[in-house]
């Protein structure tokens, strides 16, 4: 089964693991098995783990998803900056070693 945008209404987005799509809860970030990529399984997770959110409308879950995505992009940007700083430092060390020889 493949991810469908309507799963956002149930509180799930998708992550790709290799060639597999795995559902991820936008409320607790739990990643479920690929075999759980069925509306009935996703609803079951929502009802058992987040009973207070079962009555939330699709707009609430969509806004929550957008906040999660923005947060992930921020994390990615910070990670990218760390890598860039590391590469620059590595380059400087290599340049100094080469100049000293």
MMTF fields as JSON, N, C-alpha, C and O atoms, coordinates in Angstrom:
{
  "mmtfVersion": "1.0.0",
  "mmtfProducer": "UNKNOWN",
  "numBonds": 403,
  "numAtoms": 404,
  "numGroups": 101,
  "numChains": 1,
  "numModels": 1,
  "chainsPerModel": [1],
  "groupsPerChain": [101],
  "chainIdList": ["A"],
  "bondAtomList": [4, 2, 8, 6, 12, 10, 16, 14, 20, 18, 24, 22, 28, 26, 32, 30, 36, 34, 40, 38, 44, 42, 48, 46, 52, 50, 56, 54, 60, 58, 64, 62, 68, 66, 72, 70, 76, 74, 80, 78, 84, 82, 88, 86, 92, 90, 96, 94, 100, 98, 104, 102, 108, 106, 112, 110, 116, 114, 120, 118, 124, 122, 128, 126, 132, 130, 136, 134, 140, 138, 144, 142, 148, 146, 152, 150, 156, 154, 160, 158, 164, 162, 168, 166, 172, 170, 176, 174, 180, 178, 184, 182, 188, 186, 192, 190, 196, 194, 200, 198, 204, 202, 208, 206, 212, 210, 216, 214, 220, 218, 224, 222, 228, 226, 232, 230, 236, 234, 240, 238, 244, 242, 248, 246, 252, 250, 256, 254, 260, 258, 264, 262, 268, 266, 272, 270, 276, 274, 280, 278, 284, 282, 288, 286, 292, 290, 296, 294, 300, 298, 304, 302, 308, 306, 312, 310, 316, 314, 320, 318, 324, 322, 328, 326, 332, 330, 336, 334, 340, 338, 344, 342, 348, 346, 352, 350, 356, 354, 360, 358, 364, 362, 368, 366, 372, 370, 376, 374, 380, 378, 384, 382, 388, 386, 392, 390, 396, 394, 400, 398],
  "bondOrderList": [1, 1, 1, 1, 1, 1, 1, 1, 1, 1, 1, 1, 1, 1, 1, 1, 1, 1, 1, 1, 1, 1, 1, 1, 1, 1, 1, 1, 1, 1, 1, 1, 1, 1, 1, 1, 1, 1, 1, 1, 1, 1, 1, 1, 1, 1, 1, 1, 1, 1, 1, 1, 1, 1, 1, 1, 1, 1, 1, 1, 1, 1, 1, 1, 1, 1, 1, 1, 1, 1, 1, 1, 1, 1, 1, 1, 1, 1, 1, 1, 1, 1, 1, 1, 1, 1, 1, 1, 1, 1, 1, 1, 1, 1, 1, 1, 1, 1, 1, 1],
  "groupList": [{"groupName": "UNK", "atomNameList": ["N", "CA", "C", "O"], "elementList": ["N", "C", "C", "O"], "formalChargeList": [0, 0, 0, 0], "bondAtomList": [1, 0, 2, 1, 3, 2], "bondOrderList": [1, 1, 2], "singleLetterCode": "X", "chemCompType": "L-PEPTIDE LINKING"}],
  "groupTypeList": [0, 0, 0, 0, 0, 0, 0, 0, 0, 0, 0, 0, 0, 0, 0, 0, 0, 0, 0, 0, 0, 0, 0, 0, 0, 0, 0, 0, 0, 0, 0, 0, 0, 0, 0, 0, 0, 0, 0, 0, 0, 0, 0, 0, 0, 0, 0, 0, 0, 0, 0, 0, 0, 0, 0, 0, 0, 0, 0, 0, 0, 0, 0, 0, 0, 0, 0, 0, 0, 0, 0, 0, 0, 0, 0, 0, 0, 0, 0, 0, 0, 0, 0, 0, 0, 0, 0, 0, 0, 0, 0, 0, 0, 0, 0, 0, 0, 0, 0, 0, 0],
  "groupIdList": [1, 2, 3, 4, 5, 6, 7, 8, 9, 10, 11, 12, 13, 14, 15, 16, 17, 18, 19, 20, 21, 22, 23, 24, 25, 26, 27, 28, 29, 30, 31, 32, 33, 34, 35, 36, 37, 38, 39, 40, 41, 42, 43, 44, 45, 46, 47, 48, 49, 50, 51, 52, 53, 54, 55, 56, 57, 58, 59, 60, 61, 62, 63, 64, 65, 66, 67, 68, 69, 70, 71, 72, 73, 74, 75, 76, 77, 78, 79, 80, 81, 82, 83, 84, 85, 86, 87, 88, 89, 90, 91, 92, 93, 94, 95, 96, 97, 98, 99, 100, 101],
  "secStructList": [7, 7, 7, 7, 4, 4, 4, 4, 4, 4, 6, 3, 3, 3, 3, 3, 3, 6, 6, 3, 3, 3, 3, 3, 3, 6, 6, 6, 7, 7, 5, 7, 7, 4, 4, 4, 7, 1, 2, 2, 2, 2, 2, 2, 2, 2, 2, 2, 2, 7, 4, 4, 4, 6, 6, 7, 7, 2, 2, 2, 2, 2, 2, 2, 2, 2, 2, 2, 2, 2, 2, 2, 2, 2, 2, 2, 2, 2, 2, 2, 2, 2, 2, 2, 2, 2, 2, 2, 2, 2, 2, 2, 2, 2, 2, 2, 2, 2, 2, 2, 7],
  "xCoordList": [0.836, 0.0, 0.886, 1.985, 0.422, 1.179, 0.505, -0.704, 1.314, 0.824, -0.146, 0.029, -1.158, -2.149, -2.262, -2.222, -2.402, -2.491, -3.651, -3.613, -4.663, -5.805, -5.405, -6.146, -4.237, -3.777, -3.418, -3.318, -3.223, -2.989, -4.18, -4.017, -5.361, -6.577, -6.578, -7.261, -5.813, -5.711, -4.493, -4.296, -3.687, -2.531, -1.223, -0.309, -1.123, 0.093, 0.674, -0.037, 1.971, 2.737, 3.559, 3.34, 4.479, 5.247, 6.73, 7.115, 7.548, 8.989, 9.413, 8.784, 10.472, 10.989, 12.202, 13.135, 12.17, 13.28, 13.724, 13.141, 14.759, 15.154, 14.079, 13.773, 13.517, 12.44, 11.077, 10.054, 11.062, 9.813, 9.263, 10.019, 7.949, 7.279, 6.777, 6.124, 7.079, 6.631, 5.824, 6.227, 4.683, 3.873, 4.496, 5.014, 4.437, 4.941, 3.847, 3.273, 3.58, 2.576, 3.088, 4.225, 2.266, 2.697, 2.505, 2.921, 1.885, 1.678, 2.788, 3.236, 3.234, 4.284, 5.543, 6.533, 5.512, 6.645, 7.007, 8.045, 6.169, 6.441, 6.336, 5.408, 7.308, 7.31, 6.803, 7.343, 5.768, 5.175, 5.738, 6.368, 5.503, 5.958, 5.218, 4.1, 5.842, 5.234, 3.888, 2.979, 3.761, 2.509, 1.368, 0.203, 1.685, 0.66, 0.148, -0.645, 0.572, 0.182, -1.215, -1.416, -2.163, -3.567, -4.389, -4.068, -5.44, -6.238, -6.702, -6.687, -7.106, -7.601, -6.505, -6.768, -5.289, -4.167, -3.758, -3.414, -3.8, -3.435, -4.475, -4.125, -5.751, -6.814, -6.683, -6.911, -6.318, -6.148, -5.055, -5.223, -3.944, -2.867, -3.383, -3.15, -4.079, -4.601, -5.559, -5.482, -6.442, -7.439, -6.833, -7.286, -5.805, -5.232, -4.149, -4.044, -3.346, -2.244, -2.62, -2.042, -3.575, -3.936, -5.452, -5.993, -6.138, -7.602, -8.157, -9.241, -7.436, -7.926, -7.85, -8.453, -7.127, -6.977, -7.884, -7.869, -8.658, -9.509, -10.593, -11.082, -10.965, -12.021, -11.468, -12.231, -10.15, -9.537, -9.851, -9.914, -10.047, -10.369, -9.098, -7.977, -9.318, -8.194, -7.295, -6.087, -7.855, -7.037, -6.04, -4.893, -6.469, -5.557, -4.379, -3.225, -4.677, -3.62, -2.721, -1.516, -3.304, -2.505, -1.562, -0.396, -2.051, -1.19, -0.063, 1.082, -0.395, 0.61, 1.678, 2.871, 1.252, 2.178, 3.097, 4.302, 2.531, 3.339, 4.395, 5.529, 4.023, 4.992, 6.109, 7.275, 5.75, 6.75, 7.709, 8.922, 7.185, 8.022, 8.943, 10.127, 8.418, 9.252, 10.369, 11.504, 10.043, 11.045, 12.136, 13.322, 11.733, 12.703, 13.607, 14.811, 13.037, 13.846, 14.846, 15.984, 14.429, 15.344, 16.479, 17.633, 16.15, 17.178, 18.153, 19.363, 17.614, 18.451, 19.387, 20.555, 18.869, 19.697, 20.839, 21.977, 20.544, 21.591, 22.635, 23.835, 22.184, 23.088, 23.986, 25.186, 23.397, 24.15, 25.224, 26.342, 24.889, 25.866, 27.013, 28.169, 26.699, 27.742, 28.693, 29.907, 28.143, 28.968, 29.864, 31.048, 29.283, 30.058, 31.214, 32.336, 30.949, 32.012, 33.099, 34.285, 32.711, 33.677, 34.531, 35.738, 33.903, 34.652, 35.651, 36.783, 35.227, 36.139, 37.339, 38.477, 37.083, 38.175, 39.119, 40.339, 38.548, 39.369, 40.23, 41.401, 39.653, 40.394, 41.556, 42.672, 41.295, 42.338, 43.496, 44.662, 43.172, 44.207, 45.02, 46.249, 44.329, 45.033, 45.925, 47.042, 45.439, 46.208, 47.483, 48.567, 47.328, 48.48, 49.509, 50.716, 49.02, 49.937, 50.696, 51.908, 49.976, 50.609, 51.611, 52.66, 51.309, 52.203, 53.456, 54.516, 53.344, 54.483, 55.462, 56.569, 55.11, 56.0, 56.894, 57.702],
  "yCoordList": [-1.178, 0.0, 1.248, 1.227, 2.316, 3.557, 4.637, 4.607, 5.589, 6.713, 7.552, 7.735, 8.05, 8.907, 10.182, 10.118, 11.33, 12.613, 12.643, 13.414, 11.828, 11.804, 11.286, 11.466, 10.641, 10.13, 11.266, 11.054, 12.47, 13.633, 13.86, 14.318, 13.542, 13.704, 12.758, 12.999, 11.688, 10.709, 11.03, 10.417, 11.982, 12.387, 11.743, 11.626, 11.323, 10.651, 11.28, 11.67, 11.361, 11.726, 10.487, 9.413, 10.631, 9.462, 9.804, 10.935, 8.822, 8.952, 7.833, 6.777, 8.082, 7.066, 6.417, 7.089, 5.109, 4.335, 3.398, 2.337, 3.821, 3.05, 3.225, 4.347, 2.138, 2.207, 2.03, 2.008, 1.905, 1.708, 3.023, 3.905, 3.144, 4.265, 3.789, 2.749, 4.548, 4.184, 5.338, 6.496, 5.03, 6.097, 6.614, 5.842, 7.948, 8.562, 9.441, 10.301, 9.199, 9.96, 11.383, 11.577, 12.374, 13.757, 14.247, 15.355, 13.437, 13.825, 13.317, 14.038, 12.086, 11.514, 11.146, 10.712, 11.315, 11.051, 9.573, 9.231, 8.697, 7.263, 6.842, 7.226, 6.045, 5.512, 4.084, 3.256, 3.81, 2.48, 1.663, 2.198, 0.387, -0.517, -0.226, 0.29, -0.556, -0.362, -1.071, -0.598, -2.2, -2.954, -2.196, -2.556, -1.163, -0.363, 0.768, 1.587, 0.831, 1.903, 1.642, 1.553, 1.525, 1.307, 2.219, 2.369, 2.831, 3.751, 3.137, 3.815, 1.887, 1.264, 1.156, 1.357, 0.842, 0.73, 2.105, 2.249, 3.103, 4.453, 5.018, 5.674, 4.759, 5.198, 4.514, 5.128, 3.259, 2.517, 3.161, 3.311, 3.54, 4.207, 5.509, 5.788, 6.294, 7.572, 7.372, 8.101, 6.415, 6.177, 5.623, 5.957, 4.774, 4.174, 5.045, 5.097, 5.725, 6.529, 7.992, 8.65, 8.494, 9.913, 10.1, 10.787, 9.504, 9.564, 10.994, 11.247, 11.91, 13.292, 13.994, 15.051, 13.422, 14.044, 13.434, 13.867, 12.453, 11.795, 12.721, 12.54, 13.705, 14.629, 15.899, 16.785, 15.985, 17.158, 17.138, 16.08, 18.328, 18.392, 18.296, 18.378, 18.121, 17.935, 19.168, 19.035, 20.363, 21.583, 21.589, 21.999, 21.133, 21.061, 20.154, 20.516, 18.977, 18.007, 18.522, 18.27, 19.238, 19.796, 20.874, 20.92, 21.741, 22.772, 22.126, 22.575, 21.079, 20.351, 19.769, 19.837, 19.214, 18.648, 19.732, 19.518, 20.892, 21.982, 22.426, 22.723, 22.471, 22.851, 21.81, 22.159, 20.54, 19.471, 19.609, 19.48, 19.865, 20.004, 21.206, 21.118, 22.332, 23.518, 23.22, 23.661, 22.471, 22.121, 21.243, 21.443, 20.285, 19.413, 20.207, 19.956, 21.17, 21.986, 22.818, 23.0, 23.324, 24.067, 23.193, 23.62, 21.953, 21.01, 20.711, 20.637, 20.541, 20.247, 21.415, 21.215, 22.636, 23.811, 23.883, 24.167, 23.627, 23.64, 22.563, 22.809, 21.38, 20.277, 20.654, 20.38, 21.281, 21.704, 22.718, 22.66, 23.645, 24.639, 23.967, 24.357, 22.958, 22.228, 21.529, 21.542, 20.923, 20.233, 21.231, 20.976, 22.366, 23.383, 23.876, 24.017, 24.137, 24.595, 23.528, 23.856, 22.278, 21.182, 21.065, 20.838, 21.219, 21.154, 22.3, 22.108, 23.494, 24.637, 24.409, 24.684, 23.913, 23.645, 22.59, 22.722, 21.547, 20.485, 21.035, 20.678, 21.888, 22.498, 23.335, 23.254, 24.132, 24.985, 24.153, 24.492, 23.076, 22.208, 21.592, 21.567, 21.096, 20.498, 21.515, 21.19, 22.746, 23.811, 24.111, 24.27, 24.185, 24.488, 23.352, 23.595, 22.126, 20.977, 21.009, 20.795, 21.278, 21.315, 22.465, 22.317, 23.588, 24.75, 24.507, 25.055, 23.689, 23.428, 22.426, 22.287, 21.752, 20.729, 21.297, 20.574],
  "zCoordList": [0.0, 0.0, 0.0, 0.555, -0.609, -0.696, 0.138, 0.367, 0.584, 1.38, 0.555, -0.649, 1.228, 0.596, 1.435, 2.664, 0.786, 1.494, 2.494, 3.453, 2.287, 3.213, 4.589, 5.555, 4.692, 5.987, 6.94, 8.149, 6.404, 7.26, 8.188, 9.319, 7.707, 8.516, 9.713, 10.708, 9.605, 10.694, 11.564, 12.613, 11.129, 11.919, 11.514, 12.329, 10.258, 9.804, 8.554, 7.628, 8.566, 7.39, 7.032, 7.592, 6.125, 5.697, 5.669, 5.371, 5.982, 5.791, 4.853, 4.793, 4.138, 3.225, 3.854, 4.295, 3.887, 4.414, 3.299, 3.077, 2.618, 1.442, 0.386, -0.018, -0.052, -1.024, -0.373, -1.058, 0.949, 1.677, 2.21, 2.617, 2.203, 2.836, 4.188, 4.28, 5.243, 6.581, 7.154, 7.039, 7.773, 8.358, 9.651, 10.458, 9.836, 11.054, 11.657, 10.989, 12.929, 13.657, 13.851, 14.281, 13.54, 13.706, 15.14, 15.479, 15.971, 17.363, 18.274, 19.165, 18.057, 18.925, 18.141, 18.73, 16.822, 15.929, 15.823, 15.254, 16.361, 16.248, 14.783, 14.071, 14.359, 12.997, 13.074, 13.809, 12.315, 12.308, 11.154, 10.241, 11.21, 10.152, 8.854, 8.864, 7.761, 6.448, 6.354, 5.671, 7.037, 7.008, 7.686, 7.514, 8.445, 9.12, 8.254, 8.719, 7.033, 6.129, 5.558, 4.346, 6.481, 6.139, 7.034, 8.213, 6.504, 7.324, 8.647, 9.675, 8.638, 9.87, 10.93, 12.116, 10.513, 11.452, 11.987, 13.16, 11.117, 11.525, 12.495, 13.476, 12.216, 13.128, 14.482, 15.524, 14.457, 15.711, 16.565, 17.775, 15.945, 16.672, 17.282, 18.458, 16.478, 16.949, 18.118, 19.107, 18.021, 19.068, 20.355, 21.45, 20.226, 21.433, 22.072, 23.297, 21.257, 21.799, 22.038, 22.904, 21.282, 21.363, 21.375, 20.508, 22.337, 22.336, 22.371, 21.845, 22.975, 23.043, 21.687, 21.5, 20.764, 19.442, 18.384, 17.232, 18.756, 17.754, 17.225, 16.11, 18.018, 17.592, 16.943, 16.557, 16.824, 16.19, 14.702, 14.076, 14.151, 12.725, 11.882, 12.385, 10.605, 9.679, 9.647, 9.452, 9.834, 9.835, 10.983, 10.804, 12.174, 13.313, 12.988, 13.217, 12.454, 12.141, 11.017, 11.019, 10.063, 8.976, 9.509, 9.117, 10.398, 10.988, 11.792, 11.744, 12.525, 13.31, 12.371, 12.665, 11.274, 10.292, 9.739, 9.603, 9.422, 8.893, 9.902, 9.526, 11.188, 12.223, 12.321, 12.503, 12.201, 12.253, 11.072, 11.241, 9.901, 8.709, 8.855, 8.528, 9.341, 9.549, 10.542, 10.362, 11.586, 12.585, 11.965, 12.226, 11.154, 10.494, 9.57, 9.512, 8.844, 7.946, 8.739, 8.306, 9.895, 10.759, 11.249, 11.277, 11.64, 12.08, 10.947, 11.158, 9.749, 8.585, 8.297, 7.966, 8.423, 8.178, 9.189, 8.816, 10.477, 11.5, 11.218, 11.347, 10.837, 10.52, 9.352, 9.364, 8.348, 7.171, 7.552, 7.041, 8.446, 8.888, 9.634, 9.475, 10.45, 11.171, 10.211, 10.412, 9.171, 8.18, 7.452, 7.231, 7.084, 6.375, 7.238, 6.751, 8.505, 9.413, 9.546, 9.573, 9.628, 9.724, 8.476, 8.559, 7.321, 6.067, 5.967, 5.523, 6.381, 6.343, 7.258, 6.878, 8.448, 9.391, 8.833, 8.931, 8.25, 7.664, 6.526, 6.397, 5.721, 4.614, 5.15, 4.636, 6.174, 6.75, 7.309, 7.107, 8.004, 8.557, 7.424, 7.478, 6.398, 5.249, 4.557, 4.154, 4.416, 3.754, 4.569, 4.008, 5.892, 6.753, 6.731, 6.731, 6.711, 6.631, 5.304, 5.268, 4.219, 2.893, 2.804, 2.179, 3.409, 3.365, 4.189, 3.886, 5.23, 6.105, 5.522, 6.044, 4.501, 3.921, 2.899, 2.315]
}
